[in-house]
Amino acid sequence: MTALPMDDVDRIMAVMERAFPPQYGEAWNRRQLTDALSFGRCHYILTDSNGAPPAEGEPALGFTLSRTGFEEEELLLIAVAPEARRTGLGMTMLRTLVDAARARGARQLLLEMRRGNPAEALYRRLGFVPIGERPHYYKTADGNRVDAITFALGLI
């Protein structure tokens, strides 16, 4: 297990706190993030405004967090800071993740999202297709329930 740079955790948390609407409870807390990354099968990619890794000490404007399994990778979280949305950064980040997942031997990339998530259009543009649904899976802050949709992208 490699030591996780706390500066990277800080940068991920800074993006996450700004990117996820609180009413859906999708953002992870610091403990969830560090626990996931300590297992060794989870990977993160930090991104600056150009889609490259940010310089040391510089803030990130986006990140992906994924988990590798047998011949598949699951996108656990993707976030783009509000000021960097609609710039193509999300697509750049997903393409970088696709390349990294292929390099790790994944044959498909999976993700799950709540119905109505604006990122669905981005996923579909890249070629993700819906493969399943979990009715009433997510609970919002006001107690309503929202379906979860599972998407897959073939990588071979």
C-alpha positions in Angstrom: 0.0 0.0 0.0 1.4 3.4 -1.0 1.1 6.4 1.3 -1.6 8.7 0.0 -0.5 12.3 -0.4 -2.7 14.4 1.9 -2.4 17.3 -0.4 -4.2 15.2 -3.0 -6.9 14.3 -0.5 -7.3 18.0 0.3 -7.6 18.9 -3.4 -10.2 16.1 -4.0 -12.3 17.2 -1.0 -12.1 20.9 -2.1 -13.6 20.0 -5.5 -16.1 17.6 -4.0 -17.4 20.1 -1.5 -18.2 22.6 -4.3 -19.3 20.2 -7.0 -22.0 18.0 -5.5 -25.5 19.4 -4.6 -26.0 18.7 -0.9 -29.6 17.6 -1.3 -28.6 14.3 -2.9 -25.9 13.3 -0.4 -23.6 12.1 -3.2 -20.4 13.7 -1.8 -18.2 11.5 0.3 -16.6 12.6 3.5 -12.8 12.6 4.0 -12.9 9.3 5.9 -14.8 7.5 3.1 -12.3 8.8 0.6 -9.2 7.9 2.5 -10.6 4.4 3.4 -11.4 3.7 -0.3 -8.0 4.8 -1.5 -6.1 2.8 1.2 -7.4 -0.5 -0.2 -5.2 -0.3 -3.2 -7.8 -1.1 -5.9 -9.1 2.4 -6.0 -7.5 5.0 -8.2 -7.9 8.8 -8.6 -7.0 11.3 -11.2 -6.7 15.0 -10.4 -7.2 17.5 -13.2 -6.4 21.1 -13.8 -8.2 23.4 -16.2 -6.4 21.9 -19.2 -7.1 18.3 -18.3 -3.6 17.6 -17.0 -2.5 16.8 -13.4 -2.3 20.1 -11.5 1.2 21.3 -10.4 2.2 20.5 -6.9 0.4 22.7 -4.5 -2.0 24.0 -7.1 -5.8 23.4 -6.7 -7.6 20.8 -8.9 -10.7 21.6 -10.9 -11.8 18.0 -11.3 -11.2 14.5 -10.3 -12.2 10.9 -10.9 -12.3 8.1 -8.4 -12.6 4.5 -9.7 -12.2 1.0 -8.4 -10.7 -1.9 -10.4 -12.2 -5.3 -10.4 -11.8 -8.4 -12.5 -11.7 -7.1 -16.1 -13.8 -4.1 -15.2 -13.5 -0.7 -13.7 -16.2 1.2 -11.8 -16.4 5.0 -11.8 -17.2 5.7 -8.2 -17.1 9.5 -8.4 -16.4 12.2 -11.0 -16.6 15.9 -10.2 -15.9 19.1 -12.0 -15.7 22.4 -10.0 -18.6 24.6 -10.9 -16.4 27.3 -12.5 -14.9 24.7 -14.9 -18.2 23.1 -16.1 -19.2 23.3 -19.8 -15.5 23.6 -20.9 -15.0 20.0 -22.0 -13.1 19.1 -18.9 -15.6 16.4 -17.9 -15.1 14.7 -21.3 -11.3 15.0 -21.0 -11.4 13.5 -17.6 -13.6 10.5 -18.7 -11.3 9.9 -21.7 -8.3 9.9 -19.4 -10.1 7.4 -17.1 -10.9 5.2 -20.1 -7.3 5.0 -21.1 -6.2 4.3 -17.5 -8.8 1.6 -17.1 -7.7 -0.1 -20.3 -4.1 0.0 -19.2 -5.2 -1.8 -16.0 -6.9 -4.5 -18.1 -10.5 -3.5 -17.8 -12.8 -4.7 -20.6 -15.7 -2.4 -19.5 -16.2 0.7 -17.4 -19.3 0.9 -15.2 -21.0 3.7 -13.4 -24.1 4.4 -11.5 -25.9 7.7 -11.3 -29.2 9.1 -10.0 -31.9 9.6 -12.5 -31.9 13.2 -13.6 -28.2 13.8 -13.1 -27.1 16.3 -15.7 -24.0 14.3 -16.3 -26.0 11.7 -18.1 -25.7 13.5 -21.5 -21.9 13.5 -21.1 -21.9 9.7 -20.3 -24.0 9.0 -23.4 -21.9 11.2 -25.6 -18.9 9.0 -24.7 -20.8 5.8 -25.5 -22.1 4.7 -22.1 -25.4 2.7 -22.4 -27.9 2.0 -19.6 -27.8 -1.6 -18.4 -29.9 -1.6 -15.3 -31.9 0.4 -12.8 -32.5 0.4 -9.1 -35.9 1.9 -8.4 -36.0 4.4 -5.5 -32.4 3.8 -4.6 -31.3 7.3 -3.6 -32.9 9.2 -0.8 -32.9 13.0 -1.0 -32.5 15.3 1.9 -36.3 16.0 1.8 -37.1 12.3 2.0 -38.0 11.7 -1.7 -36.6 8.7 -3.5 -34.8 8.8 -6.9 -34.0 5.8 -9.2 -30.4 4.8 -9.8 -29.3 3.9 -13.3 -26.3 1.7 -14.1 -24.3 2.4 -17.3 -21.6 0.5 -19.1 -19.0 1.3 -21.7 -17.2 -1.4 -23.5 -13.4 -0.9 -23.6 -12.3 -3.6 -26.0 
